[in-house]
């Protein structure tokens, strides 16, 4: 390698190292370059290292920011102390900055100490009169209104007006909503009138929506209709939120015609239907047992991500059972399994489908699926199958099933006992199962009911359970409460009841 190339490499290395490279190069004697190599080196220039200029203002701001942050932290620590008193802290410290004040207000809000907000505000704003402004008043009034402290909110609003400040749309809406939520519609409407006629503030859609929501909570459905008409007459066009709200409230009240009318209007205006609104409609149709409408909305609800909830699942299953649509239970169970996994309730729905149809093949098919999924049997599973065999009068299969109680690790309950006793009534020899339960010490245990209620909805209570219910309710209240009822007690009572009825 020639001397020029070595020098080039050396210089380039130094240039890339640090600021001291520049000093070193300046002290190095200049190289004698041949003319033909001059052009090659002319493109090389020593880069000037960047030194960030010292900024005294930025440093001061940083120190100030750290100090302020520490002060806020110390303030919150004081507030978090047991039996802390924000008013006393303010008096002790003499004053708070704007950031410190709103930190305290947020703390009081998050800890639900709303009653102290107004006291702290009064003391803080009186320390420095420039703090008496429209923005501060508005924020505090809204906080009080959201907390339902309407008397304090009204007092502060009057004080605000006394200083010559006008209330904004946000303040008026807050007052109207807060009063309406507590059922004080008279004063809520007074503020609505004042808002329009005296202050010249035009109500917004949100103002009316809050009022409609309150009417719905108090089941004042006629007033809801009047409110919508007033809204439209004042040029405030209802939006998607308004119609969603109307549909939900009418659905809760079971006012299907009004619900459907609002729904059709919404469709004609091509407004978006919320998933929660769809579920409110589904629940309304389900509660009234309107199968066709229920299934139509149900199909749409499946395309949403909202959870059906166990209560709604049971209601829908109940509609299918009451309308003898047992085959739909399996489809419904599969739909729900794809969303929530194969839980106890899902297997209950799927097993009820073939059992209510008295299909042994269908029952065996579901049981095989359960075993493949390694789903352990529970008392609901056993009682569904036991009730189906009883209804089919297949006593051999019933005997085999009940004999598996101990092996399956399933604890019988009152429904299982009812199946056995009802089987005995129609001539089934129950001595083998009774001996097994006696050895288990089961008959002397306290009565329990652990079977899913949908099972009794599907199969009914039967003779034994119905008799138990009659005798238990006819007993003296003291006897019902003090006595610890066992399975043996109920069996004896039903036996006596049957003997008495037979003698008559």
C-alpha positions in Angstrom: 0.0 0.0 0.0 1.5 3.4 -1.0 2.0 6.3 1.5 -0.9 8.3 0.2 -3.4 5.5 0.7 -2.0 4.9 4.3 -2.4 8.6 5.1 -5.9 8.6 3.7 -7.0 5.7 5.9 -5.3 7.3 9.0 -7.0 10.6 8.5 -10.4 9.1 7.9 -10.1 7.0 11.1 -9.2 10.1 13.1 -12.1 12.1 11.6 -14.6 9.5 12.8 -13.3 9.3 16.3 -13.8 12.6 18.3 -13.3 16.3 18.4 -9.6 15.8 19.4 -9.0 14.5 15.9 -9.2 18.0 14.5 -6.4 19.2 16.8 -4.2 16.3 15.8 -4.7 16.9 12.1 -3.9 20.5 12.5 -0.6 19.7 14.2 0.4 17.1 11.6 2.8 18.5 8.9 1.1 18.8 5.5 1.6 15.9 3.1 3.3 16.5 -0.2 0.8 15.3 -2.7 1.3 14.6 -6.3 -0.8 16.6 -8.6 -2.6 13.6 -10.0 -3.8 12.7 -6.5 -4.9 16.1 -5.5 -8.4 15.9 -7.0 -9.0 12.7 -5.0 -8.2 14.4 -1.7 -9.9 17.7 -2.5 -13.3 16.1 -1.7 -12.2 15.3 1.8 -13.2 17.9 4.4 -13.1 17.6 8.2 -16.7 17.5 9.6 -17.4 20.0 12.3 -18.5 18.3 15.4 -21.9 19.4 16.8 -21.8 20.8 20.3 -25.3 21.4 21.8 -25.3 25.0 22.9 -25.8 25.6 26.6 -29.4 26.9 27.2 -29.8 28.4 30.6 -33.6 29.0 30.1 -34.2 25.3 29.3 -32.3 24.2 32.3 -34.3 26.6 34.6 -37.6 25.3 33.0 -36.5 21.7 33.7 -35.7 22.4 37.3 -39.0 24.3 37.7 -40.9 21.4 36.2 -39.2 18.9 38.5 -39.9 21.1 41.5 -43.6 21.4 40.5 -43.9 17.6 39.9 -42.4 17.0 43.4 -44.8 19.5 44.9 -47.8 17.7 43.3 -46.5 14.4 44.5 -46.1 15.7 48.1 -49.6 17.2 47.9 -51.1 13.9 46.9 -49.2 12.1 49.6 -50.7 14.5 52.2 -54.2 13.9 50.8 -53.7 10.1 51.0 -52.9 10.3 54.7 -55.6 9.0 57.0 -58.1 11.6 58.1 -56.5 14.2 55.8 -58.4 17.5 55.4 -57.9 19.3 52.0 -59.2 22.6 53.5 -56.7 22.5 56.4 -53.9 21.6 54.0 -54.7 24.7 51.9 -54.8 26.9 55.0 -51.5 25.5 56.2 -49.8 26.0 52.8 -51.3 29.4 52.2 -52.1 28.9 48.5 -52.0 26.4 45.6 -51.1 26.9 42.0 -53.7 26.1 39.4 -52.2 22.7 38.8 -52.2 21.9 42.5 -55.8 23.0 42.9 -57.1 20.8 40.1 -54.9 17.9 41.4 -56.8 18.2 44.6 -60.2 18.4 42.8 -59.4 15.3 40.8 -58.4 13.5 44.0 -61.7 14.4 45.6 -63.6 13.2 42.6 -61.8 9.9 42.3 -62.3 9.2 46.0 -66.0 10.3 45.8 -65.5 13.2 48.3 -67.7 15.5 46.2 -69.0 17.3 49.3 -65.6 18.9 49.9 -65.2 20.1 46.3 -67.3 23.3 46.7 -65.6 24.2 50.1 -62.1 23.9 48.6 -63.1 25.9 45.5 -64.6 28.7 47.7 -61.5 29.0 49.8 -59.1 28.8 46.8 -60.8 31.3 44.5 -61.1 33.9 47.3 -57.4 33.8 47.9 -56.8 35.3 44.4 -59.8 37.1 42.9 -58.6 36.5 39.3 -59.6 32.9 39.8 -63.3 34.0 39.8 -63.8 33.3 36.2 -66.3 31.5 34.0 -64.1 28.5 33.2 -63.5 27.6 36.9 -67.2 28.0 37.8 -68.2 25.8 34.8 -65.9 23.0 35.7 -67.0 22.8 39.3 -70.7 23.1 38.5 -70.4 20.2 36.1 -68.6 18.1 38.7 -71.3 18.7 41.2 -74.0 18.0 38.7 -72.5 14.7 37.7 -72.3 13.7 41.4 -76.0 14.5 41.8 -75.3 17.4 44.3 -77.9 19.6 42.6 -78.6 21.9 45.4 -74.9 22.9 45.6 -74.7 23.1 41.8 -77.7 25.4 41.7 -76.2 27.6 44.4 -72.9 27.9 42.6 -74.7 28.7 39.3 -76.6 31.6 41.0 -73.3 32.8 42.4 -71.7 32.6 39.0 -74.5 34.7 37.5 -74.1 37.2 40.3 -70.5 37.8 39.0 -72.0 38.6 35.6 -71.0 35.3 33.9 -73.4 33.6 31.6 -74.1 29.8 31.7 -72.9 27.8 28.7 -74.7 25.0 26.9 -72.6 22.5 28.9 -73.6 24.0 32.2 -77.3 24.1 31.3 -77.3 20.5 30.0 -75.6 19.4 33.2 -78.3 21.0 35.3 -81.1 19.6 33.3 -79.7 16.1 33.3 -78.8 16.1 37.0 -82.3 17.3 38.0 -84.0 14.9 35.6 -82.0 11.9 36.8 -83.4 12.5 40.3 -86.9 12.8 39.0 -87.2 16.6 39.4 -88.5 17.2 35.9 -90.3 20.4 37.0 -87.1 22.2 37.7 -85.3 20.5 34.8 -87.9 22.1 32.4 -87.6 25.4 34.2 -83.9 25.4 33.4 -84.6 24.3 29.8 -87.0 27.3 29.4 -84.5 29.7 31.0 -81.8 28.4 28.7 -83.8 29.2 25.6 -85.9 32.3 26.5 -83.6 34.2 28.9 -80.0 33.2 28.1 -80.5 32.6 24.4 -78.6 29.3 24.5 -79.9 26.8 22.0 -80.3 23.2 23.4 -78.3 20.6 21.7 -79.1 17.0 20.8 -77.2 15.9 23.9 -79.4 18.1 26.1 -82.6 16.4 24.9 -81.0 12.9 25.0 -80.2 13.2 28.7 -83.8 14.3 29.3 -85.1 11.4 27.3 -82.9 9.0 29.2 -84.3 10.2 32.5 -87.9 9.9 31.3 -87.2 6.3 30.3 -85.7 5.5 33.7 -88.9 6.7 35.3 -91.1 4.9 32.7 -92.6 8.2 31.5 -93.0 7.1 28.0 -95.6 9.6 26.9 -93.3 12.4 28.1 -90.6 10.9 25.9 -92.8 11.3 22.8 -93.6 14.9 23.8 -89.9 15.6 24.3 -89.1 14.4 20.8 -91.8 16.6 19.3 -90.5 19.6 21.2 -87.0 18.8 20.1 -88.1 18.7 16.4 -90.2 21.8 16.7 -87.2 23.8 17.9 -85.1 22.7 15.0 -83.0 20.2 16.9 -82.9 17.1 14.6 -82.8 13.8 16.4 -79.7 11.8 15.6 -78.7 8.1 15.7 -78.0 8.3 19.4 -81.5 9.6 20.0 -83.2 6.8 18.1 -81.0 4.2 19.7 -82.0 5.6 23.1 -85.7 5.6 22.2 -85.6 2.0 21.0 -83.8 0.8 24.1 -86.2 2.5 26.5 -89.3 1.4 24.7 -87.9 -2.1 24.6 -87.3 -2.1 28.3 -90.9 -1.0 28.8 -92.3 -3.6 26.5 -93.7 -1.0 24.2 -93.1 -2.9 21.0 -95.1 -0.7 18.7 -93.2 2.4 19.7 -90.0 0.5 19.6 -90.6 -0.8 16.1 -91.8 2.6 14.9 -88.5 4.2 16.1 -86.6 1.3 14.5 -88.3 1.9 11.1 -87.6 5.6 11.3 -84.0 4.9 12.0 -83.8 2.6 9.0 -85.4 5.1 6.7 -82.9 7.7 7.8 -80.1 5.1 7.4 -78.8 5.7 10.9 -76.5 3.1 12.6 -78.1 0.7 15.0 -75.9 0.0 18.0 -75.2 -3.6 19.0 -76.6 -2.8 22.5 -79.8 -1.5 21.0 -80.1 -4.8 19.0 -79.8 -6.8 22.1 -82.4 -4.7 23.9 -84.8 -5.5 21.0 -83.9 -9.2 21.2 -84.6 -9.3 24.9 -87.9 -7.5 24.4 -89.1 -10.1 21.9 -87.8 -12.9 24.0 -89.6 -11.7 27.1 -92.9 -11.7 25.2 -92.2 -15.0 23.6 -92.4 -13.7 20.0 -90.4 -16.5 18.3 -90.3 -15.2 14.7 -89.2 -11.7 15.7 -86.8 -13.1 18.3 -85.1 -15.3 15.8 -84.8 -12.5 13.2 -83.0 -10.2 15.6 -81.1 -13.1 17.1 -79.5 -13.8 13.7 -78.4 -10.2 13.5 -77.1 -10.3 17.1 -74.8 -13.2 16.2 -72.9 -10.9 13.9 -71.9 -8.6 16.8 -69.2 -9.1 19.4 -71.4 -8.3 22.4 -71.8 -11.1 24.9 -75.3 -12.6 25.1 -75.1 -13.1 28.9 -76.3 -16.2 30.7 -79.6 -14.6 31.6 -80.5 -13.9 27.9 -79.3 -17.4 26.9 -81.7 -18.9 29.4 -84.5 -16.7 28.2 -84.1 -17.7 24.6 -83.8 -21.4 25.5 -87.0 -21.0 27.6 -88.8 -19.7 24.6 -87.7 -22.6 22.4 -88.8 -25.1 25.2 -92.2 -23.5 25.7 -92.8 -23.6 22.0 -91.7 -27.3 21.7 -88.9 -26.2 19.4 -86.5 -28.7 20.9 -84.4 -29.2 17.8 -83.4 -25.5 17.9 -81.8 -26.0 21.3 -79.0 -28.0 19.8 -78.4 -25.3 17.1 -78.6 -22.6 19.7 -76.1 -24.5 21.9 -73.7 -24.8 19.0 -74.0 -21.1 18.2 -73.2 -20.2 21.8 -70.4 -22.7 22.1 -68.6 -21.0 19.2 -68.7 -17.8 21.2 -68.2 -18.9 24.8 -66.7 -22.4 24.6 -68.3 -25.6 25.8 -69.4 -24.7 29.3 -72.0 -26.4 31.6 -74.9 -24.4 30.2 -74.0 -25.1 26.6 -73.9 -28.9 27.2 -77.2 -28.6 29.0 -78.8 -26.9 26.0 -77.4 -29.5 23.6 -78.3 -32.5 25.7 -81.8 -31.2 26.3 -82.5 -31.2 22.5 -82.4 -34.9 21.8 -83.7 -35.8 25.4 -86.8 -33.7 25.0 -87.3 -35.3 21.6 -86.8 -38.7 23.3 -84.1 -39.6 20.8 -81.7 -42.2 22.2 -79.4 -41.9 19.2 -79.2 -38.2 19.6 -78.6 -38.5 23.3 -75.8 -41.0 22.8 -74.2 -38.7 20.1 -74.1 -35.7 22.4 -72.7 -37.9 25.3 -69.9 -39.1 23.0 -69.1 -35.5 22.1 -68.9 -34.6 25.8 -66.6 -37.5 26.4 -64.4 -36.5 23.4 -64.2 -33.0 24.9 -63.4 -34.6 28.2 -66.3 -32.8 29.9 -67.0 -34.4 33.2 -70.6 -35.4 34.0 -72.4 -33.3 36.5 -75.8 -33.7 38.2 -77.6 -31.7 35.4 -76.2 -34.1 32.8 -77.3 -37.2 34.8 -80.8 -35.8 35.6 -81.5 -34.8 32.0 -80.8 -38.4 30.9 -82.7 -39.9 33.8 -85.8 -37.8 33.1 -85.6 -38.8 29.4 -85.4 -42.5 30.3 -88.3 -42.1 32.8 -90.4 -40.4 30.1 -89.5 -43.2 27.7 -90.3 -45.7 30.5 -86.9 -47.4 29.7 -86.4 -48.7 33.3 -83.4 -50.8 32.4 -81.4 -47.8 31.1 -82.6 -45.8 34.1 -81.4 -48.4 36.5 -77.9 -48.5 34.8 -77.7 -44.7 34.8 -78.6 -44.3 38.5 -76.2 -47.1 39.4 -73.3 -45.0 37.9 -73.8 -42.1 40.3 -70.9 -43.1 42.6 -68.6 -44.3 39.8 -69.1 -41.0 37.9 -68.4 -39.0 41.0 -71.8 -37.2 40.7 -73.7 -36.2 43.8 -77.5 -36.7 43.5 -79.9 -34.0 44.4 -83.7 -33.7 45.0 -84.4 -33.9 41.3 -82.6 -37.3 41.2 -84.6 -38.5 44.1 -87.7 -37.3 42.4 -86.9 -39.3 39.3 -86.4 -42.5 41.4 -89.7 -42.0 43.4 -91.7 -41.2 40.2 -90.3 -44.4 38.7 -91.4 -46.3 41.7 -94.9 -45.0 41.3 -95.1 -46.6 37.8 -93.8 -49.9 39.0 -90.0 -49.6 38.8 -88.1 -51.7 41.4 -85.9 -49.1 43.1 -84.5 -51.3 45.9 -81.1 -51.6 44.3 -80.6 -47.9 43.9 -82.0 -47.1 47.3 -79.6 -49.6 48.9 -76.7 -48.0 47.1 -77.7 -44.5 48.3 -78.2 -45.8 51.8 -74.7 -47.2 51.9 -73.4 -43.8 50.6 -75.3 -42.2 53.5 -77.0 -40.0 50.9 -80.6 -40.2 52.1 -79.8 -38.6 55.5 -78.0 -35.6 53.9 -79.5 -32.1 53.7 -81.7 -31.6 50.6 -80.0 -29.7 47.8 -81.1 -28.6 44.3 -78.2 -28.4 42.0 -79.8 -29.2 38.7 -80.0 -26.4 36.1 -83.5 -24.8 36.2 -83.9 -25.3 32.4 -84.2 -29.0 33.0 -87.4 -28.6 35.0 -88.7 -26.1 32.5 -88.3 -28.8 29.8 -89.5 -31.8 31.7 -91.7 -30.4 34.5 -91.5 -31.2 38.2 -93.2 -34.6 38.2 -95.3 -36.1 41.0 -92.6 -36.2 43.8 -91.3 -32.7 43.4 -94.7 -31.2 43.1 -95.8 -33.0 46.3 -92.7 -31.9 48.1 -93.4 -28.3 47.1 -97.0 -28.5 48.3 -96.2 -30.1 51.7 -93.2 -27.8 52.3 -95.2 -24.6 51.6 -98.1 -25.9 53.8 -95.9 -26.5 56.8 -95.7 -23.9 59.5 -93.0 -21.1 58.9 -91.2 -22.0 62.1 -91.0 -25.7 61.1 -89.7 -24.8 57.7 -86.9 -22.6 59.1 -85.8 -24.6 62.1 -85.9 -28.1 60.6 -83.0 -29.4 58.6 -84.8 -31.3 55.8 -83.2 -34.5 54.5 -84.1 -36.6 51.5 -85.5 -39.2 53.8 -87.8 -36.6 55.3 -89.3 -35.7 52.0 -89.6 -39.4 50.9 -91.5 -40.2 54.1 -93.7 -37.1 53.7 -94.6 -38.0 50.1 -95.3 -41.6 51.1 -97.7 -40.5 53.8 -99.3 -38.1 51.5 -99.8 -40.8 48.8 -101.2 -43.2 51.4 -103.7 -40.6 52.6 -104.8 -39.8 49.1 -105.1 -43.5 48.3 -107.3 -44.1 51.4 -109.7 -41.4 50.2 
